[in-house]
Amino acid sequence: MDPGGAGEIAKGKVGDFEFGAGEFAILSGPALARLRAGSIEAFGAILGPGRPILVRSGNSLPMAFREDSVLSVRLGEGGDLRRVQGDPIPRSWRDALEAVWGMDRGPILVVGGPDSGKNAFSIMAANGFIERAGRALVIDADVGQCEIGPPGTICASRAGSAMSSLSELSPELSIFIGRVSPHGVEERIIRGIGVLIERLSGGPAAIVNTDGWLEGDGVPYKARMIEELRPGLVVGIGELWGLEGAISAPLIRIEAPEMARFKPREDRRAYRRARFRRALSPGRIREFGLASVELRGFQGKVADNTLLGLEDGDGFLLGLGLMKGLDRSRGVIRAYTGYGGPVAIIEAGGMRVSEEGEEL
């Protein structure tokens, strides 16, 4: 058992650690934890004994212990558990969240650079709406690091129970973008967010978690997003690279928390690889008759292993696939996919992926 005191108490370890009521800690991934006794608050969610707590590489989870507790922790390479003095959630976040929860119209756009805490703020905002209204609409519009759905998509979920990670949510509606960078598909992403809001609105204001592209052309992209979506509130975290001067909506500025961790490009790519592999599993080759499906984005030759979106008649994503051949003389298209249901539209993306999820 850990004897207590501030600072790092576990790194590369497996063990049980004691915390007293009123103490704070930060668990950084990769890590898997389970509360053996007591209770904690994490991003506004109250977690009790037995519930698994998964923190992926590059993410951090602040924990406030509500009573004397025992936390069982298993850390991966680079993960750590630190006892900290005082609440790791900045005071400015608490004030901004009160403003968010008072919104009667939306959407609420959360913007900031890479690794600034956008996911964390979105989770806390959602948990507050769930506590007050019983549900929250969350839209994950980060095509490169989407947590609600697979990479290359934007996804929406109406959450009904508190969470400590967006990855706990299942997508209710998804839109295929076909790339893991917003560059070149900005208008498609903006339109897609608008469609998801229109389809699923009706409760608390939608929380839109955006990507971290703010440098260079990312600033006018976010400005267009704000202008077209007409949010009730924009929450800007950390450095905004001059975006604040182009925001045509109410803006609240908050600082990036100290717990925010830089994710190396290799970690981001590894995360996408795992998510692609999961989305394509259990994979098999399917043939679709061209008489029964509409092809989109197939101008010119589409190479094998091009990422495909298998969609319903309204253009919402049903599953991902990989191009495995188009024979117009036979009137068939072949795709490797884990989705086995009916398909109305097959859309070609702008990237290639292996069956193991590796970007080619």
Secondary structure, DSSP 8 states (H G I E B T S, - for coil): -----SEEEEES-EEEEEE-TT-EEEEEBSEEEEEEES-EEETTEEE-TT-EEEE-BT-EEEEEESSSEEEEEEE-TT-EEEEESS-SS-HHHHHHHHHHHT-SS--EEEEESTTSSHHHHHHHHHHHHHHHHS-EEEEEE-SSS-SSS-TTEEEEEEE-S--S-GGGS--SEEEE---SS-TT-HHHHHHHHHHHHHHH-SSS--EEEE----STTHHHHHHHHHHHH--SEEEEES--TTGGGG--S-EEEE---TT-----HHHHHHHHHHHHHHHH-S-EEEEEETTTSEEES-SS---TTEEEEEE-TTS-EEEEEEEEEEETTTTEEEEEES--S--SEEEEEEEEB-TTS-B-
